[in-house]
């Protein structure tokens, strides 16, 4: 039997041997690895937009990046992202990447072009394993919760508008979504959350004015199955947005991080 190209990571995810990447793309194995393990890490390769694009295309349809000014020339679905200490609010909250609405994107592919000396990690929660580890009573309670996502007021804030263009803003729609979603391929249940935008219902039509439900969810996620990735140049992280949540950690003073990102539908 041939050696596996995968090395398990703790507490979840797998490393894919960089020499096996092209074969995994050609055979469709990368998608199987992603659905089975929810997180795939590729190390030891030089940054390559062409490889990043090939990975994304092997998983589905790459989404056009927004805002338009951040698109990589010739590859409009790759977003050029620069983060520094003054931009720590960008992604420092639990969320999954989405297609401007209630359906999580299939996957995110992220490669590091410039790594910070300290800080700036990407933290991911295995939302499937975290939910499965809860007792049945808690799982039953969470299945009855619904989050309300209203983007109008939030997107009027300057800190948000700078990351969007008029095309993106026009596509944003308010929606209501269960806190527990079922994966469209594996059938596994997982926790869904966009921490910055969510409010919760008390009943069928009444909005909860407080934070108790959000605080409960954040405690569950923070104490769940969580992996924190410290970036090196060339690292590629691929995660399943139906099965994970993620957030960016703050950068230390003087540090910067540059990445290229593709969201796959």
GICORSUL-V946403 format. One record per residue. RES is the residue in one small letter. SS is DSSP state (hx for helix, st for strand, lp for the rest). PSI is psi in radians with two decimals (* if undefined). Layout:
res->RES ss->SS psi->PSI
res->RES ss->SS psi->PSI
This chain:
res->x ss->lp psi->2.33
res->x ss->lp psi->2.60
res->x ss->lp psi->2.52
res->x ss->lp psi->2.47
res->x ss->lp psi->0.04
res->x ss->st psi->2.45
res->x ss->st psi->2.14
res->x ss->st psi->2.52
res->x ss->lp psi->2.81
res->x ss->lp psi->2.37
res->x ss->lp psi->-0.11
res->x ss->lp psi->2.94
res->x ss->lp psi->2.99
res->x ss->st psi->2.65
res->x ss->st psi->2.34
res->x ss->st psi->2.21
res->x ss->lp psi->2.19
res->x ss->hx psi->-0.48
res->x ss->hx psi->-0.22
res->x ss->hx psi->0.05
res->x ss->hx psi->-0.86
res->x ss->hx psi->-0.70
res->x ss->hx psi->-0.68
res->x ss->hx psi->-0.60
res->x ss->hx psi->-0.74
res->x ss->hx psi->-0.56
res->x ss->hx psi->-0.11
res->x ss->lp psi->0.13
res->x ss->hx psi->-0.54
res->x ss->hx psi->-0.74
res->x ss->hx psi->-0.71
res->x ss->hx psi->-0.74
res->x ss->hx psi->-0.74
res->x ss->hx psi->-0.79
res->x ss->hx psi->-0.54
res->x ss->hx psi->-0.64
res->x ss->hx psi->-0.22
res->x ss->lp psi->-0.30
res->x ss->st psi->2.26
res->x ss->st psi->2.28
res->x ss->st psi->2.31
res->x ss->st psi->2.14
res->x ss->lp psi->2.84
res->x ss->lp psi->0.20
res->x ss->lp psi->2.63
res->x ss->lp psi->2.58
res->x ss->lp psi->2.35
res->x ss->lp psi->2.00
res->x ss->hx psi->-0.57
res->x ss->hx psi->-0.78
res->x ss->hx psi->-0.72
res->x ss->hx psi->-0.76
res->x ss->hx psi->-0.71
res->x ss->hx psi->-0.69
res->x ss->hx psi->-0.82
res->x ss->hx psi->-0.76
res->x ss->hx psi->-0.53
res->x ss->hx psi->-0.34
res->x ss->hx psi->-0.35
res->x ss->lp psi->-2.49
res->x ss->lp psi->1.98
res->x ss->st psi->2.38
res->x ss->lp psi->2.39
res->x ss->lp psi->2.31
res->x ss->lp psi->2.59
res->x ss->lp psi->2.56
res->x ss->lp psi->2.89
res->x ss->hx psi->-0.59
res->x ss->hx psi->-0.30
res->x ss->hx psi->-0.03
res->x ss->st psi->2.50
res->x ss->st psi->2.30
res->x ss->lp psi->2.25
res->x ss->lp psi->-0.26
res->x ss->st psi->1.32
res->x ss->st psi->-0.14
res->x ss->st psi->-0.04
res->x ss->st psi->2.20
res->x ss->st psi->2.18
res->x ss->st psi->2.06
res->x ss->st psi->2.22
res->x ss->st psi->2.16
res->x ss->st psi->2.39
res->x ss->st psi->3.13
res->x ss->hx psi->-0.56
res->x ss->hx psi->-0.13
res->x ss->hx psi->0.47
res->x ss->lp psi->-0.27
res->x ss->lp psi->-0.19
res->x ss->lp psi->-0.90
res->x ss->lp psi->0.47
res->x ss->lp psi->0.89
res->x ss->lp psi->2.63
res->x ss->lp psi->2.27
res->x ss->st psi->2.96
res->x ss->lp psi->2.64
res->x ss->lp psi->2.46
res->x ss->st psi->2.96
res->x ss->lp psi->0.99
res->x ss->lp psi->0.62
res->x ss->lp psi->-2.83
res->x ss->lp psi->-0.16
res->x ss->lp psi->2.09
res->x ss->st psi->2.57
res->x ss->lp psi->2.74
res->x ss->lp psi->-0.84
res->x ss->st psi->2.81
res->x ss->st psi->2.41
res->x ss->st psi->2.12
res->x ss->st psi->2.22
res->x ss->st psi->2.48
res->x ss->st psi->2.18
res->x ss->st psi->-0.57
res->x ss->st psi->2.13
res->x ss->lp psi->2.44
res->x ss->lp psi->2.62
res->x ss->lp psi->-0.59
res->x ss->lp psi->2.65
res->x ss->st psi->-3.06
res->x ss->lp psi->0.28
res->x ss->lp psi->2.75
res->x ss->st psi->2.16
res->x ss->st psi->2.29
res->x ss->st psi->2.47
res->x ss->st psi->2.27
res->x ss->st psi->1.67
res->x ss->hx psi->-0.32
res->x ss->hx psi->-0.94
res->x ss->hx psi->-0.63
res->x ss->hx psi->-0.76
res->x ss->hx psi->-0.74
res->x ss->hx psi->-0.48
res->x ss->lp psi->-0.21
res->x ss->lp psi->2.72
res->x ss->lp psi->2.80
res->x ss->hx psi->-0.62
res->x ss->hx psi->-0.79
res->x ss->hx psi->-0.71
res->x ss->hx psi->-0.71
res->x ss->hx psi->-0.71
res->x ss->hx psi->-0.82
res->x ss->hx psi->-0.58
res->x ss->hx psi->-0.42
res->x ss->lp psi->-0.11
res->x ss->lp psi->2.53
res->x ss->st psi->2.36
res->x ss->st psi->2.50
res->x ss->st psi->2.22
res->x ss->st psi->1.95
res->x ss->lp psi->2.05
res->x ss->lp psi->-0.25
res->x ss->hx psi->-1.01
res->x ss->hx psi->-0.69
res->x ss->hx psi->-0.77
res->x ss->hx psi->-0.13
res->x ss->lp psi->-0.19
res->x ss->lp psi->2.37
res->x ss->hx psi->-0.60
res->x ss->hx psi->-0.41
res->x ss->hx psi->-0.72
res->x ss->hx psi->-0.51
res->x ss->lp psi->-0.30
res->x ss->lp psi->0.06
res->x ss->lp psi->2.77
res->x ss->lp psi->3.08
res->x ss->hx psi->-0.60
res->x ss->hx psi->-0.77
res->x ss->hx psi->-0.77
res->x ss->hx psi->-0.65
res->x ss->hx psi->-0.43
res->x ss->hx psi->-0.27
res->x ss->lp psi->2.25
res->x ss->lp psi->2.43
res->x ss->lp psi->2.58
res->x ss->st psi->2.84
res->x ss->st psi->2.42
res->x ss->st psi->2.47
res->x ss->st psi->2.60
res->x ss->lp psi->-0.48
res->x ss->st psi->2.10
res->x ss->st psi->2.72
res->x ss->st psi->2.26
res->x ss->lp psi->2.29
res->x ss->lp psi->-0.30
res->x ss->lp psi->-0.89
res->x ss->lp psi->-0.38
res->x ss->lp psi->0.00
res->x ss->lp psi->2.54
res->x ss->st psi->2.56
res->x ss->st psi->2.88
res->x ss->st psi->2.31
res->x ss->lp psi->2.35
res->x ss->lp psi->2.44
res->x ss->lp psi->1.65
res->x ss->lp psi->-0.68
res->x ss->lp psi->-0.54
res->x ss->lp psi->-0.25
res->x ss->st psi->2.53
res->x ss->st psi->2.90
res->x ss->st psi->2.70
res->x ss->st psi->2.52
res->x ss->lp psi->-0.67
res->x ss->lp psi->-2.70
res->x ss->lp psi->-0.68
res->x ss->lp psi->0.01
res->x ss->lp psi->2.33
res->x ss->st psi->2.35
res->x ss->st psi->2.06
res->x ss->lp psi->-0.20
res->x ss->lp psi->-2.88
res->x ss->lp psi->0.10
res->x ss->hx psi->-0.75
res->x ss->hx psi->-0.74
res->x ss->hx psi->-0.77
res->x ss->hx psi->-0.66
res->x ss->hx psi->-0.80
res->x ss->hx psi->-0.77
res->x ss->hx psi->-0.66
res->x ss->hx psi->-0.73
res->x ss->hx psi->-0.80
res->x ss->hx psi->-0.83
res->x ss->hx psi->-0.54
res->x ss->lp psi->0.12
res->x ss->lp psi->-2.70
res->x ss->lp psi->1.77
res->x ss->st psi->2.32
res->x ss->st psi->2.32
res->x ss->st psi->2.13
res->x ss->st psi->2.15
res->x ss->lp psi->2.11
res->x ss->lp psi->2.51
res->x ss->lp psi->2.65
res->x ss->lp psi->2.29
res->x ss->lp psi->-0.31
res->x ss->lp psi->2.43
res->x ss->st psi->2.16
res->x ss->st psi->2.34
res->x ss->st psi->2.16
res->x ss->st psi->2.69
res->x ss->st psi->1.97
res->x ss->lp psi->-0.33
res->x ss->lp psi->-0.30
res->x ss->lp psi->-0.08
res->x ss->st psi->2.81
res->x ss->st psi->2.70
res->x ss->st psi->2.87
res->x ss->st psi->2.74
res->x ss->st psi->2.40
res->x ss->lp psi->2.73
res->x ss->lp psi->2.58
res->x ss->st psi->2.53
res->x ss->lp psi->2.82
res->x ss->lp psi->2.25
res->x ss->lp psi->-0.11
res->x ss->lp psi->2.73
res->x ss->st psi->2.67
res->x ss->st psi->2.30
res->x ss->st psi->2.23
res->x ss->st psi->2.78
res->x ss->st psi->2.31
res->x ss->st psi->2.46
res->x ss->st psi->2.28
res->x ss->st psi->2.27
res->x ss->st psi->2.30
res->x ss->lp psi->*
